[in-house]
Amino acid sequence: MEIKLKKTDAISGVIEVPADKSITHRAIMLSSLAEGNSVVRNYLPSDDCNRTIEAFRQMGAEIKIDNGKLYIKGAGLSLAKPQVGKYNIYAGNSGTTTRLLSGILAGQNFETVITGDDSLSKRPMQRIIDPLLKMGAEIKSTNGLLPLIINGKRPLKSINYESDKSTAQVKSAVLFAGLYADGVTTYSEPVRSRDHSERMLKAFGADIKVNGNSVAIYPAKKLNAQDMTIPGDISSAAFFIAAALIVPSSNLTIKNVGINPTRDGLIEVLKQMGADITLSNIREVSQEAICDIVVKYSKLKAINIDASLVPRMIDEIPVFVLIATQAQGITKISGAKELKIKETDRIEAVASQFKKLGAQVEALEDGFMINGNNEVSLTGTLLDSFEDHRIAMTLAIASLIASGETIIKDSHCVNISFPGFYRVLKNICK
Ligand code: S3P
């Protein structure tokens, strides 16, 4: 499905964005592994999170949806062998479902097969296979790609794993597997990746200790059901933060957004660039910092971003490139090679589509060089989302400052993380 969008005069209003995708996946997983009845308030009802719900329903968790909340009766740490679809779990487009679930399946007493869509079937799984094999699970895959055939073992062997990448999906897979190990499992990474798993495991009663970029987890006998509320997703808010910053005369408030310190790199960088962004009503909800964000149109200056910051804003980089096209000077992003193996090659996708819009964006092996001198003006045209939700939303925000009409192919893919995205966008365009 194509969508046609036009330039707007200003962005204004008070909005909320849907719940955090990363936290929703983890809430479904840990509630399903707990004993007792959990409530997940304000969960994200998106395609990716629905894949996680379906997987755990197949393995014995009772998950009811009522009035925007999930009511989950956990199956306990020992799940039931899935009985649907020849023991297959279908993860759709969701890397988070696949990788985190693999850690849990590594500790079960049965064999499972995980499959996914075309995009997920091209994404690297060796990064989770390596540590889980070390822990004693049997995993079969061809070239480190889906389908994954996981034959769980219990107990798993505890390991001390030093990752050469900062990835919360691998970290979480190892920590979840650590619940089923025979001793303390440790995991360390170069720069701290998002820590939602650590926070939530603790809340569910797991014995987990964080020390800088290292985490230690002890085997668990059981997890205890929780009642939790999920914050708005900063990665979804990022698109509207960008819109308000680059469309003249804009003034937008986004309420109840999660600002976990491992996720707030975009805000830090934008403030350094001169953005008029105010965080108010800062509080903690279910172990996560949340706030209201007020953003106004701003004259920005270019900046350099490197590997020390990238993990804190990895999913926001596509829309950050758009912002950088409107910032005075040359912005360089490095240390972001991981973008090449997201839902699509996001370096290639962003560079090729921005070129069509007339922006000066050069793809690098591990990032971008963006020339924002003279606040390059964009021209609307036919663009490809590559069926990647974050590329589609980035291009939709670019259309707000592009002359003429912008047409985006496969625009429906926004439902992966942000159902209702185009409706919210329409409401704030004046
Ligand atoms: C996620 C971790 C990140 C992120 C993804 C969600 C998670 O991936 O890009 O959208 O929920 O743990 P990596 O772990 O591959 O960096």
Residues whose N, C-alpha, C, O or C-beta is under 5 A from the ligand:
A	BS01	S3P	S22 T96 S166 T167 A168 Q169 V170 I314 D315
